[in-house]
Amino acid sequence: IILLQNICFLTELTRLFQKCWLSGSLFITLKKYDGRNKPILRKSSVEGSEPSDNECLLRATDGIKISTVVSSKEVTKFQMAYSNLLRTTMDGLEKGDKRNKSKKSKAAR
């Protein structure tokens, strides 16, 4: 796993989107990050070890794993850049047909 700065992560994520655009899958995960690199065993869990700064870990993988840590101070700036990236790269999605979906649900009853 490669830990990148936020801007470098977004540029690498753009490359991964372009690579997987025609074929392939890209998995993105987001979770709370507490600053630890290794898990703590349940027997020796330390209570009250809350981090002072809330951070989140964002990972993307298609075989190559990249990740970044976003602090609470940078979250709005990162979120705006990330949402713009998603809008520009996810243009090939098809809209679902709501009429066919509602007819199928009525027929199933």
C-alpha positions as CSV (number, residue, x, y, z in Angstrom):
1,I,0.0,0.0,0.0
2,I,1.3,3.4,-1.0
3,L,0.5,6.3,1.3
4,L,0.3,9.5,-0.7
5,Q,-0.4,13.2,-0.1
6,N,-3.9,14.3,-0.9
7,I,-3.1,16.0,-4.2
8,C,-0.9,13.2,-5.4
9,F,-3.6,10.7,-4.4
10,L,-6.1,12.6,-6.6
11,T,-3.8,12.6,-9.6
12,E,-3.1,8.8,-9.2
13,L,-6.8,8.2,-8.7
14,T,-7.5,10.0,-12.0
15,R,-5.0,7.7,-13.7
16,L,-6.6,4.6,-12.2
17,F,-10.1,5.8,-13.4
18,Q,-8.6,6.3,-17.0
19,K,-7.0,2.9,-16.8
20,C,-10.2,1.1,-15.7
21,W,-12.6,3.2,-17.9
22,L,-13.0,0.6,-20.7
23,S,-12.6,-2.6,-18.7
24,G,-11.8,-3.4,-15.2
25,S,-13.0,-2.4,-11.7
26,L,-11.8,0.2,-9.3
27,F,-12.6,-0.2,-5.6
28,I,-12.7,2.9,-3.3
29,T,-13.0,2.6,0.5
30,L,-13.3,5.2,3.2
31,K,-13.0,4.7,6.9
32,K,-12.1,6.4,10.1
33,Y,-8.3,6.4,10.7
34,D,-6.9,6.4,14.2
35,G,-3.2,6.7,13.3
36,R,-2.3,3.0,14.0
37,N,-0.6,0.9,11.4
38,K,-1.1,-2.4,13.1
39,P,-4.2,-3.8,14.7
40,I,-4.4,-4.0,18.5
41,L,-5.2,-7.4,20.0
42,R,-8.5,-7.6,21.8
43,K,-6.9,-8.8,25.0
44,S,-4.6,-5.8,25.3
45,S,-6.9,-3.2,24.0
46,V,-6.2,0.2,25.4
47,E,-9.3,2.2,26.5
48,G,-9.5,5.9,26.0
49,S,-7.1,6.0,23.1
50,E,-9.1,8.4,21.0
51,P,-7.1,10.6,18.6
52,S,-7.3,14.3,19.2
53,D,-7.7,15.0,15.4
54,N,-10.4,13.1,13.5
55,E,-8.9,11.7,10.3
56,C,-10.2,9.4,7.6
57,L,-8.4,6.9,5.4
58,L,-9.3,6.8,1.7
59,R,-8.1,3.8,-0.3
60,A,-8.4,3.0,-4.0
61,T,-7.3,-0.3,-5.6
62,D,-7.4,-2.0,-8.9
63,G,-4.5,-4.3,-8.2
64,I,-2.4,-1.3,-7.3
65,K,-3.2,0.0,-3.8
66,I,-3.0,3.7,-3.1
67,S,-4.2,5.5,0.0
68,T,-4.3,8.9,1.7
69,V,-5.2,10.3,5.1
70,V,-7.4,13.4,5.2
71,S,-7.5,15.4,8.4
72,S,-10.6,17.2,9.6
73,K,-8.9,20.6,8.8
74,E,-8.5,19.6,5.1
75,V,-11.7,17.7,4.6
76,T,-13.8,20.4,2.8
77,K,-11.0,21.2,0.4
78,F,-10.4,17.5,-0.3
79,Q,-14.1,16.8,-0.7
80,M,-14.5,19.5,-3.3
81,A,-11.6,18.2,-5.3
82,Y,-12.7,14.6,-4.9
83,S,-16.3,15.3,-6.0
84,N,-15.1,17.3,-9.1
85,L,-12.9,14.3,-9.9
86,L,-15.8,11.9,-9.6
87,R,-18.0,14.1,-11.8
88,T,-15.5,14.3,-14.6
89,T,-14.4,10.7,-14.6
90,M,-17.8,8.9,-14.1
91,D,-19.5,10.2,-17.2
92,G,-20.2,6.8,-18.8
93,L,-22.8,5.7,-16.3
94,E,-26.3,5.0,-17.7
95,K,-29.4,6.2,-16.0
96,G,-31.8,3.6,-14.9
97,D,-35.3,3.3,-16.3
98,K,-37.7,4.0,-13.4
99,R,-40.8,2.9,-15.4
100,N,-39.6,-0.7,-16.0
101,K,-38.5,-1.0,-12.4
102,S,-42.0,0.0,-11.1
103,K,-43.8,-2.4,-13.5
104,K,-41.6,-5.3,-12.4
105,S,-42.3,-4.6,-8.7
106,K,-46.1,-4.5,-9.3
107,A,-45.9,-7.7,-11.3
108,A,-44.1,-9.5,-8.5
109,R,-46.8,-8.7,-6.0
